Amino acid sequence: MKLVARLEQSAPIPLAADIACDSGELLALVGPSGSGKSTILRCLAGLHRPAAGHVRCGDETWFDASRGVDMPPQQRRVGVVFQHYALFPHLSALANVIVALQHLPAGERAEKARQWLARSNLEGLEARRPAELSGGQQQRVAIARALAREPQVLLLDEPFSAVDQVTRRKLLRQLIELRRSLDIPIVLVTHDLEEAALLADTMTVLHHGRSLQTAPPDELLARPASALVARLTDQPNIFTGRVLEQSPASDTTLIDWLGQPLQAAHHAVFAVGDAVCCVVPEAGVILVRDHQCDRENTFDATVSERLAWRGHATVTARVTGQREATLSFAIGAAVAQRRGIVPGVRVALQLQKAAICLTPADQPSGRPVAGQLGTAATAAGDRPA
């Protein structure tokens, strides 16, 4: 069973979104506030009617504006988990789940609700009301209630944003375990890119209600389709420049960077002189030793910041040429300590040729791209040193 949708409207929140999610898959919708993520979920659930488009689940058409089809929410077999749980405060955990079991004979509902609560690790808490449960327990009741409907689609709207980080990690692990037994499409709305990358089979990046790119998380982060997608997915190393040379034989596109040549893998779509955006994932910036400084794409830099957390260090360094630019990379905290990577220290950094992604230097948001490449003056949007 596959969920597919095309949703279009001009107001109140513009939409021009395409959604596709197969059975057993989890699709994460990511993007800034106001990008239409929650509105899309409401359209899928039948809680909001867009001006145009369609929503289909398997062989069923839930919405088709051109044919006048708009199945009401109660007829769509959709389980929804809202950001703030939406539990009935006067009902126990058991009774909240029973509400979703109206499709079963009355005599079977309580036992089935207990089974769902047990499956959500809530045994012994059946009689408690929401106010007597922790945030994580309330969220698990909400998930149990959503799944008790035996839905064809599960929709999760920022399900973990209202709980603390420790509880969030526990809920993430439980959802990872639970989804292995769910052979239905799951659509997750989240602001958290790490959460999306951890849970999702595919990610769709949204901006002003428009689908910009859909791909597996690793692919999307390594190969953003545009400078805007790179910014929206918080890529730290984004530059613009111009193509100096194209060499298919050596699999090289040569870019001008700070007055120096930078080698990227061959991108045939660009011509010499074209303006391009250059995206370098943190993993594509390598700390090298002094005797390796003759490697391709290796530059001297000065460390400006080092942040360490849970055994990892994120380092920012300034590279100087005709102008100055910054690069961010990640290494083990122990390695950073051993190598003496602290602010003010000079290091050699290599930009891995295969990791450099080139995209058109368009700026649909009207914002400058950070850290200019080439010979143009540094943009107002450059990262501060």
N, C-alpha and C positions, 0 to 999 in steps of 0.2 A: 504494500500500500504506500502510495506516495502523495505527499502534500505539495501542491503547486498553486501559486497565486501570482496575480498581477494586480497591483493596487494603484489607483490613480485618483488624485484630487488636488485642487489648488488651495483649499482652505478647510478647516482652520490651520492645520499643519499640512504643507504640500507633500504629496506622495507621488513617486514614480518608481515603485519598488517591485522587484521580482524575487519571489521566494520559491525555493525547491528543497524538499527534505524527504529522503527515503525512509522506509521502515527500518527501525534499529539505528538510525542516525540521529546525531544531535547537531543542529544548526545554531550557531551563536550569532545574534545580531548585535553589532557593536557600532558605536558612534557617539558623538557628543550629545549633551542634553538638547532636546528640541529637534533631534534628527529623525523622529518619527518611529522609534523602536516600539514603544508601548502602544502607539496608535495602530501599528501593524498587527500586534498581538490582539488588540481589540477587534480589528477587522476579521482576523482569522476566527475568533471566537463568536462573531456575530453581534458583538456589543457596539460596534460602530459600522456604519454603512458608507463606504467610499463612493465617490461620484462615478467611477468607472472601474472596469476590470473584472476579475473573476477569482474565485477560490474553489479548488477542487481537491477532494480527498479520495483517492482510489477511483472508483467508478461514480462517486457521488459528486454532484455540483452543489456546493453550499451557497455560492453567490455568483451571479452573472448579470452584470448591469445591463448588457445589451438584450438579454432575454427576460429581464424582470424577475429573476430568481433571487430570493433572499431568505434562506432558511433561518428561522429564529434560533437563538442560542440554545434553548432547551432541546431542540431537535438535532443539533450538531453534537456528536459524541466527542466532546473536547473537555479535557481536564485542565484547569487553570490554577496556577499558584501565584498569588499576588505578592507584591513587595511587602505589604504589611499584614499578610496572612488572611485577613477577611474572615476570621472565625466568628461564629456566633458567641458573644460573651456570656450569655445566660445558659448555654448548653455545655455539657461535659465533653471531653475529648471523644468519647464513644458516640455520643449523640450527634456531634458535628460530623462524624464520618457516616453515621446512619442516614443523615440527610441526603447523601450522595447515592444511596442505595435504593432509591424508589423503584428501580427497574426490577428488583427482586421481590419475591413474596415476603410479606411482613414478618413471617416467622423465621426467615433466614437472615434478616438484615443484621441483627445484633451480633451473631456469631461471625458473619463475614466481616463486620466492622472490627471486631476483636482481632481477626486474622491480619487485617491491614495494619492495625496499630502494632501488632507483634512484629510484622515484617519491617516496620519503621522503628523498631527498638523502643517501643513505648509500653511494653507490658507492665502492668501494675499502676498505670496512670490513667486508666480508662475513665475513672469517676471525676477526675480533676477538670475544673473549668479553665479557660485560657489564662485568666489572671493568676492562677495557681501554678502555671507552667513557665519555664524559662523561655527565652526567645527561640532557642534552638529546638526545644520541645514543641513549641507552637508551630514552628515551621514544618516539623516532621508530621504533625497532625494535619497541616494544610496539604502536604504532599500525599499523605495517606488518603485524605478525602478526595483529592483530585484523581488519584488512581482507582479509587473505589468505584468510580463511574464506569470503569472498564473502557476508557476513552480510546478513540482511534488516533488522537493527537494529544500530546501533553505540551502545554504552554507555560513557561516559567518566566515571570516578570521580575527581574532583580531579586531572586528568591533569598539571597543571603546578605543583602545590603544592610539589614537592620540588626544584625548580630555582630558580636565581637569577633576578632580575628581567630582566636582559638576555636570558638564554636563554628566559625565559618569553615575552617579546615576540616573539622569533623564532619560537617554536613556535606562538604565536597566529596570526601572519601565515601560517605554513605550513598551519595547520588551516583558516583562512579560504580559502586557495587550494584546498586539497584538497577541501573540502566542496562546492565548485562542481561537482565531477564525481561526487558521491555522491547518487544518487537513492533514498536510504533515510532512515527516521527516525533522528535522532541525539538521544540524551538525555545531557545534561551535568550532573553534580553539581559545584557550586562554592560556595565561601564568598565569592568575589570578585565583587561586584556590577558592577564595571567590566568584568570579563571576561565576565560574563553578558550585560550590555547590548551589548557589542561583538560577541559571537558569535551570540546567540540571536535567533530569530524570535519566540519566545514564552517567557515566564518563568512558573513556578509558585512562589509563596511558600508555604513549609511551616512549620508550628509544631506541635510535639508530634505529628508524623505526620499532621496534618490539612492539606488543601489550603485555603488562605485566598483566593487569587486567582490567576487565570491570564489573562495579557494580553501583548501586545507590550511590550517593555521601556519604550519612551517613554511609552506609555499608562499602564502600571502605575505608573511613577514620578511621572507628572503627576497621576494620578487613583487613588490608593490606595483600596481598598474600605473600609478601616477604619483607626482609629488604630494598631492593632497592626501592620497591613501597613506603614504609614508608618514605624513604629519599626524593624521588621525590615529595611526597605530603607534604613535610616540617613538618613531625612529630617531635616534640621537644624532646620526651623522647624515645630514642632507645638504647637498651643495648644488650649485648650478655652474655650468660652463659651456664650452663649445668644443665640437669635435675637431681635432687637428688632423687626424689621418685614419683611414680605414684599411685594414690589412687582413682580408679573409684567410690568406695562406697561413698566417701566424695566429689566427683566431684572436685578433687584437683590434680594439677601437681605442685610439689614443686621444686623451682628453688633456686640455691645458688646466693645470691646478697650481695656483700661486706662482705662475710663470714657469712651472716645471711640468714635464709630461707625466701623465698618470695612465697606466695601462689597464683597460677593462677587457673582459671577454668580448668577442666580436658581436656587435649589435647592428645587423645589416640594415635596419629600418632608418638609420640616420645617415645623412650626408655630411661631408666635410663642411664645416662652418655652422652646422645646426647647433642651436642652443639645446642643452640637455640638462636634466636633473640627475644627479649622481647620489645614490643611496648606498651606504655602507653599513651593514649590520654590525653591532658591537663585536660579534664573534669573528667578523672579517678583519678586525684590527688586531694585529699580533705584536706583542712586545718581543723584540729580538735583541740579541747580544751584540756588543760593539763589533765583533769580528764578522758579523753577518750583515753589516750595513751596506754591502754592495749588492744585496738582493734587489730585484725589481720592486718599485713602488715603496721604497723605504725612505723615511724622512726623520730628521731630528725634531724633537719636540721637548717642551718643558712642562712637567706636571703642574697643574694648577689646583687639582682637588682629588682627594681619595676618600671614598665612603665605603665602609666595611659593614657587612651584615651577614650573619649565619655562615661564616666561612668563605664568603665571596667579597671581592672588592671591585667597585666601579670607579674607574680612573678617568679624569678629564685632563687633556694635555693640549697645549698651544703649539701649533706648527707655524713657523714664520717663513715667508718667501717674499714676493712682491707685496703681499699683505699678510694678515694673520688669520688663522682659522683654528677651530677647536675640534678635537676628536675625542670620542668616548669609547672606552673598551673595558672589558671585564676579565679579571684574573682571580685566582685563588688568593684569599687573604694571607695565607702563609707564604705564598710566593711573593706577594707584594711586600711583606715584612722582610723576607730574606733578601730581596733585591733592593731594599731601601727605597721603595716607591713612595715618596712623600712630596708635598708641594715644593717646587723649586728645583727638583732633580731633573737633569736632562736624560732623555731616553730615546731609543730608536724604535720607530713604529713602522710596521709593514702593512699596507692595505692589500689584502689578498685579491688578486686579479679576478678569480672566479666568483668572488663574493660581491663584487661591485655591480649594482643594478642600475641601468640607465633607462630613464623614462623621459617623455616629452616634458619640456620645461614650462608647461602650462600652469597657470595659477588661478583656477576657477573661483577660489574663495576671495581673491583680491589681496591676499596676504603675501608678503615676501617670503621666499624660501630661505631658511637659515644657512649661514656660512657660505658665501659666494665662492664659486670656482671661477677660473678664467681670469680676465683682466679687468672686469667691471669692478666698480667700487663696492665695498662691503655694504650689504643691504641693512636696512633698519631692523630687520627681523633676525639678524645674526644672534647666535647664542652669546650671552655675556661671558667674558673671561672669568 
